[in-house]
C-alpha cells in the first residue's frame, strides 16, 4: 500500500509539472460529464485524479479501456483497472 501511495505522489508531481498536457483540467475545462466525455471519449489508458474540494482527499483510478460516448450503453470488462482513495493528503502541494 505504501508503494501505491508513493507512485500516486510521483504521478501527481508529474501531472502538476505538465498541467498544460493534461486532457481535462476541471479548473480550465469545467467539471461536467459532457466536458469529460467530449475530451476523453475513445482514449484508452487514462488516469483520473480528483482532489475533493474543501478536503484533503484524493480519489481516482486507472482505466485501460477507451471511454465510450454516453449513448453507448455497453459494459466492458477488464482486470487491469483500479480505483483509489487517499483520505489525508495534507503533505501534497496542489497547484490547480
C-alpha positions as CSV (number, residue, x, y, z in Angstrom):
1,X,0.0,0.0,0.0
2,X,2.8,2.4,0.8
3,X,4.3,1.8,-2.7
4,X,0.9,2.7,-4.2
5,X,0.8,5.9,-2.3
6,X,4.4,6.7,-3.4
7,X,3.6,6.0,-7.0
8,X,0.5,8.2,-6.8
9,X,2.5,11.0,-5.3
10,X,5.1,10.8,-8.1
11,X,2.3,10.7,-10.6
12,X,0.7,13.8,-9.1
13,X,4.0,15.7,-9.1
14,X,4.5,14.8,-12.8
15,X,0.9,15.8,-13.6
16,X,1.4,19.2,-11.8
17,X,4.5,19.9,-13.8
18,X,2.9,19.1,-17.1
19,X,-0.5,20.7,-16.3
20,X,-0.8,22.0,-19.9
21,X,-0.6,18.5,-21.3
22,X,-3.5,17.0,-19.4
23,X,-6.6,16.0,-21.3
24,X,-9.0,17.5,-18.9
25,X,-8.4,20.0,-16.1
26,X,-11.6,20.9,-14.3
27,X,-10.5,24.4,-13.4
28,X,-9.6,25.0,-17.1
29,X,-12.2,23.0,-18.9
30,X,-15.1,22.7,-16.5
31,X,-16.4,19.9,-14.3
32,X,-19.3,18.5,-16.3
33,X,-19.7,14.9,-17.6
34,X,-20.2,16.3,-21.0
35,X,-16.8,18.0,-20.9
36,X,-15.1,14.9,-19.7
37,X,-16.7,12.7,-22.4
38,X,-16.1,15.3,-25.1
39,X,-12.4,15.3,-24.3
40,X,-11.8,11.7,-23.1
41,X,-14.0,9.5,-25.3
42,X,-12.2,6.9,-27.4
43,X,-8.9,7.5,-25.5
44,X,-7.6,4.3,-23.8
45,X,-5.2,4.1,-20.8
46,X,-6.4,7.1,-18.8
47,X,-5.7,8.0,-15.2
48,X,-8.3,10.1,-13.4
49,X,-7.2,12.0,-10.3
50,X,-9.8,14.1,-8.4
51,X,-9.0,16.5,-5.5
52,X,-12.2,16.8,-3.4
53,X,-12.9,20.5,-2.9
54,X,-12.7,21.6,0.7
55,X,-11.0,18.4,1.9
56,X,-7.6,16.7,1.9
57,X,-9.0,13.8,-0.1
58,X,-7.9,12.4,-3.4
59,X,-9.7,9.8,-5.4
60,X,-9.4,8.4,-8.8
61,X,-8.5,5.4,-10.8
62,X,-7.0,3.9,-14.0
63,X,-9.0,2.7,-16.9
64,X,-7.0,0.8,-19.6
65,X,-10.0,0.7,-21.9
66,X,-11.2,3.6,-24.1
67,X,-14.0,5.7,-22.7
68,X,-17.1,5.4,-24.9
69,X,-19.8,8.1,-25.7
70,X,-22.7,8.2,-23.2
71,X,-25.1,6.9,-25.8
72,X,-23.3,3.5,-26.0
73,X,-24.8,1.6,-23.1
74,X,-22.3,-1.3,-23.2
75,X,-20.3,-2.8,-20.3
76,X,-16.7,-3.8,-20.8
77,X,-14.7,-6.0,-18.5
78,X,-11.0,-5.8,-17.5
79,X,-8.8,-7.0,-14.7
80,X,-6.2,-4.2,-15.3
81,X,-8.1,-1.3,-13.8
82,X,-8.0,0.1,-10.3
83,X,-9.5,2.8,-8.1
84,X,-8.1,4.6,-5.1
85,X,-9.0,6.9,-2.3
86,X,-6.5,8.8,-0.1
87,X,-8.0,10.5,2.9
88,X,-5.2,12.7,4.1
89,X,-3.2,14.5,1.5
90,X,-2.0,17.4,3.6
91,X,1.6,16.7,2.6
92,X,0.8,17.2,-1.2
93,X,1.0,20.7,-2.6
94,X,-1.7,21.3,-5.2
95,X,-1.4,23.9,-8.0
96,X,-4.7,24.0,-10.0
